[in-house]
């Protein structure tokens, strides 16, 4: 039986990362580490979205 929900793991990592960045009290002073985390979260959310639409076909 095929696993139909492989997009949940990247979606979960992306959402957790974005919420941790958004709730950071020092949001106005971004560091390079924060930018890398933000790009990584975006990549996880993008991969989850792509897998979701691929499985919907």
C-alpha positions as CSV (number, residue, x, y, z in Angstrom):
1,X,0.0,0.0,0.0
2,X,1.3,3.4,-1.0
3,X,1.8,6.1,1.6
4,X,-0.4,9.0,0.4
5,X,0.8,11.6,2.8
6,X,4.6,12.1,2.4
7,X,4.1,15.9,2.4
8,X,3.2,16.0,6.1
9,X,6.9,15.9,7.4
10,X,8.1,18.9,5.4
11,X,4.9,20.7,6.1
12,X,5.4,20.1,9.8
13,X,9.0,21.2,9.8
14,X,8.2,24.3,7.8
15,X,5.3,25.4,10.0
16,X,7.3,24.8,13.2
17,X,10.2,26.8,11.8
18,X,8.1,29.7,10.7
19,X,6.3,30.0,14.0
20,X,9.5,29.9,15.9
21,X,10.9,32.8,13.8
22,X,7.6,34.8,13.9
23,X,7.4,34.6,17.7
24,X,11.0,35.7,18.2
25,X,11.0,39.0,20.1
26,X,14.1,40.1,18.2
27,X,12.4,39.9,14.8
28,X,13.7,43.3,13.6
29,X,17.3,42.3,14.0
30,X,17.8,39.4,11.7
31,X,21.0,37.6,11.7
32,X,22.4,35.3,9.0
33,X,21.4,32.2,10.9
34,X,17.8,33.5,11.0
35,X,17.8,34.1,7.3
36,X,19.1,30.5,6.6
37,X,16.3,29.2,8.9
38,X,13.7,31.2,7.0
39,X,14.9,30.0,3.6
40,X,15.0,26.4,4.9
41,X,11.4,26.7,6.2
42,X,10.3,28.1,2.8
43,X,11.9,25.2,1.1
44,X,10.2,22.7,3.4
45,X,6.8,24.4,2.8
46,X,7.4,24.4,-1.0
47,X,8.3,20.8,-1.0
48,X,5.2,19.9,1.0
49,X,3.0,21.9,-1.4
50,X,4.6,20.3,-4.5
51,X,4.1,16.8,-3.1
52,X,0.6,17.6,-2.1
53,X,-0.4,18.7,-5.6
54,X,1.5,15.9,-7.2
55,X,-0.5,13.4,-5.1
56,X,-3.7,15.1,-5.9
57,X,-3.4,14.3,-9.6
